Amino acid sequence: MFNRHALISLSVAAGLIGGLVSAAQAETVALATDKQGTTFNTVGSGVAKVASGNSDLNVIVRPYAGPAAWAPIVNTGEVPFGMMSANSAYQAFSGDNEAGQAYRNLRILRAGGASLMLGFAVRDDGPIKTFADLKGKRISSDFGGHLSIGNSLAASLRVAGYTWDDVTPVPVTGANDGLDALVADRLDATWASLGQPRAREADTQVGVRYLSVPDTDEAEAIYQEMVFPGARIAVAKDDVAPGIDGDTRLLSYDSYLVASKDASDAAVTQMLEALWDNEAELFDVHPSMRGFTNENAVTDAPVMPYHPAAVAFYKSKGVWTDTDQTRQDALLEEASQ
């Protein structure tokens, strides 16, 4: 009896020691996102969960006010990974941002095709039904840490035939704050992404509806000129998310998982292997993650280079083409300037 109990105890102890050794072997890495309650915090948390659950990485999400706050520290490698829109990535890499600084050390790991959809959110019971109804209304503005939102708002007003002089700007500090103000009736329209957690909450509180972008020849060209060249208009199908009442045209662009160029090849490869082998786990995280398919991992319109370990990974999967390499070479040349 004693021997059997001793063997059981030794077995349990060995299991505990094995678990501790395994935990000790896991590499802890940080992933920068926007603050809690935002789309990119939710998406980044989903990526972290899938990567941590299917690799030897322990991915910790670090929330910041916005890409303007965290792009510099990912650029230096202080934080190795980040989650951002292609629009924010374009501004960060090109230097067309609040700091006027080009963050040339940022690299793409994986793209999500047309995964982010955004637009004006209004109260469902309010008088605003179309872009034309925005004239004279209280519109959220400023959005500290998110130059991309300010550009999107200005472009949307131009699509409607207006400027900021035709509406009443209401400064807010972020996407969630704009929705808070909408619920509190301090403004009439704000900018929000489809499926944003705070937008879902606002819909349960007061009812929210997204305005459909006018179906005109020049609308997409305006967004590409004023927001960034990769902007496009996509249709959100009826009831795909709270706030979508009938097929709704929204601004859309890619999302990126990014890294510092100095992020280790081993960590990058582990991250990408976990996401590639378990892509289905990403789709239930957030509507925007439906575009994070393996097919879309290598975008045909990158705004910054891919990390070298990512290039090697996608070559091993047979999805990196000569055309992709041509784009990569041109962006690496730009990064060296």
N, C-alpha and C positions, 0 to 999 in steps of 0.2 A: 504493500500500500504506500509506504513511504517513497519507494523508488518511483512508482507511477506518478505521485504528486510532484516529486522532484523533477521528473521529466516534463510534466506539464508546465511547471514554473519556469524551467529553463527554456521551453519552447516559447512561452509568452514573452519572456525577457528578450529572447533572440528576435522575436517579431518587433518588439518596441525599439530595440537597437537598430534593426534594419530600417524601420521607419524614420528614425532620427538621422541615420546616415543618408537616406534618400533625400530628406528635407534639407540636410546640410549641403548636398550636391546640387540642389536647385539654385540656379543663378537668378537673383532678384534684379529686375530691371524696371525702370519707370517709364510710363507712357503719359505724355502731356495731353490734356483735353481742355475744352471750355468748362465753365463752372457747372455744378450740379443742376439738373433740371433742363439742360440744353440738349439738343440733338447730338452734338459731338461728344458730350460727356457720356450719354447713353451708348452711342456707337462705340466709343473707345472702351467703355467698360465691357461691352460685349466681346470685342476683340481680345481684351485682356483675359476674359473668362475662358474663351476658347483656346487661346494660346497656353494659358496656365494649366488648363485641364488636359492638354494633349501634347505636352513637351516637358522638358526639364527646366523651363523658365517659370519664374514667379513674377508675373507682370502686375505692377502696382500702378493704379491710375492716380495721377496728380492733376487736380483741377486748377485752372487759372482763369483770369478775367476774359481772355480771348487769345487768338493767335499772336496778336501784337505783344502780349506779355510773355508767351513761351517760345516763340520762334527764335529769339536770340540765344536762349540757353540750349535748345536742341541744336542750333547751328554750331555752338562751341563744343557740344558733346557732353555738357553737364547733365542733361537728360537725354537718353539715347533715342527715344521714340516719341511720336506725336500723331494726332489724328486731326485732319483739317480738310476744308473744302479745296477744290482745285482753284477756286477764285482766290482764297487766302494764300494758297501756295504760290500762285502767280505773283501776287503782290509781294510776298516775302522774298522770293527768288529774284524778282526783277528790280526790287528797291522802290517800287511804286506803293509805298506804305507810309504810315504816320511818322516813322523814324527817318525816312529817306535812306534807309540802309538795305543793301542787297545782301541777303543771307545765302551766300553761294555754297555753303557746305550742306544744305538740305538735300536729301535724296528720297525718291519714291521707293517704297517697298511693294505696295500693292494698290491698285486702283479699283474703285467701284464705279462702273459705268452709269452715267446719268442717275446716280443714286440719291442725289439731294434735290428736293423740290421745294420751292419757296414762293411766297407771295403775300399780298395784303390779307390780313385777318381782320374781320369786322364782327360786330355783334349781329347774330342771326336775326334778331328782332328789330334791328335798326334800319334807317332809311337808305343806307348805302348798298346798292345792288350791283353796280358796275364801276369801272374806273372813272367814268364820266361824273359819277356822283361824289367824287372826292373833293371837288372844288369847294373851297371855303371851310373844309372840315379840319379837325385837329388830328395831325398825323405825327407819329413818333419820329424822332430825329436824333442825330448825334451818335448814339450807340458806341460809347467808349470801348476801345479795344477791338472794334469790328469795322474797319474802313469799308470792307466789302458790303456790309449792310447799307451804309450810307450811300455808296455808289448804286446799289440796287434800287434803293428808294428814289434817288434822283432820276434814274433811268425809267423807273415805272411811272413817275410823274410825267416825264417827257412822252412816254408812250400814250398817256392819257391826254397829252396836249397841254400840260401844265408845267409850272416851275414851283419852287418853294414859295415864291411870292403869291401864288394862287391858293395856298393852304396855310393853316396855322401850325407851325412846327412845335412839337412838345418834346423837349430833350429827355431822353432816358439813358440809363447806363448799360443796358444790355437787352437781349431778346426776351428774357424772362420778365424784366422790369416793364417792357412795353406791354406784355400780356397782362401783367398786374394792373397797369394803368387802364387797359381796356376793360377789364372786369370791374374796376372801381369807377368807370365812366369819366376818367380824366382825359381820355382821348377817344377818337372815333375809328381809327385804323392804325394797325401796327404791322411790323414785318415778322413773319414766323415761318418756320420750316414745317413741312408736312410730317405729322407724327411726333412733333416736339412734345416731350412730356408735359410741359407747362401749358401747351396749347390744348392737349387732351383734358387737362384739369380745368382749364378755362371753359371748355365746351360743356363740361358737366355743371359748371357754376352759372353761366349766363347764356350758353349757346354761341358757338363761333362758326363763321362761314368764311371760306377763302374766296376772294374775287378772281374771276377768270380773266386772264390777259386778253385784251382785244385781239381778234383774229385778223390782223392786218399784215401787209407785205413787209412793212418797215419795223415791226415790233422786235423781231429777233435781231435785226441789224442794229437797232438802238442798244439793246442789251450787250451785244458783242463789242460795240464801240465804247460804251460807258462803264460796263462792269469788267469784262475781260473777254478775249477772243473765243474762249471755249464755252461761253454761255449759249444756251439754247432754250427753246420752249418745248415742254412735254405735257402730255395730257394725263391728269390724275383721274382715274375712272371713278364713277359714282360709288360713294360709300367705301372707298378704299381706306379711308381714315376719317376720324372725326373732323367735321368742318367741310367735307366735300359733298356738295349737294348737286348731283348731276356731273357729267364729265366737265372737268375744270382745267383750263390751260394755266400752267405755272412756269416760272423760271426754273431752269434745271441745269445742273452741271455735276461733274464727277466729284468724288471724295477720295482722299488719299490717306493711307497709312504711310507715314514718312519717318525718316531717321537721319541722324547725323551721318556724314560720310565716314566718320570715325567709329561708328557703331561696329561691334565685332562681327566678323563674318559668321562665326558660329551662332551667335544670338539671332542674327538676321535669318539665317537658314532655318534654325529651329522654329522661329516665328512663322515663316512662310510655309514650312512643311505642315505645321499644325493647322494653319488656315486652309491650305490646299486640300488636305486629307479630310477636313471636317467642315467644309463650306456650308453644308446644310444646317449646322448649328448656328450659323450667323443669321440666317434668314428670319428667324422669329424674334430677334433682338429689337428690331426697329424697321419700319417700312423702307427706309433708305438702304438697309442692308440687302435688300433683294437684288440690288445691282452689284453686290460683291461676289460675283460668280468667278470661278476660275477662268472662264472665257474672257472676262473683262479685266483680269489682273494686270495685263499689259495694255495700257491705253494707247490709242492711235493719235492722241493729242496731248502728250506730256508737256508740262510747263517747267519741269526741272529734270535733271538726270535721274536714272535709277541707281541704287546702291550696287556696287560691283557684285556683291554676294547675291543680290536679287537677279541680276543679269545672268549669273551662272546658274541659279536655280531655274529660271524660266527657260534657259537653253536646255537644261536637263529634261524639262517637260515637253520640249519641242514646240514651244509657243513664242520663242523669241526669233524674229525674222531679220533678214538683211535690212529691211526698211526700218525696223525698230533700232537697229544698230546705227543706221545713218542719222536718225533723230538723236540718239544717245550721243554720238560724236559731236554733233552740232551744239547740244546743250552742255557737254563737258567743255567745249571750247568757250562757250559763253561764261561758264562757271570760273574759268581760269582768268577772266578779264577783271 
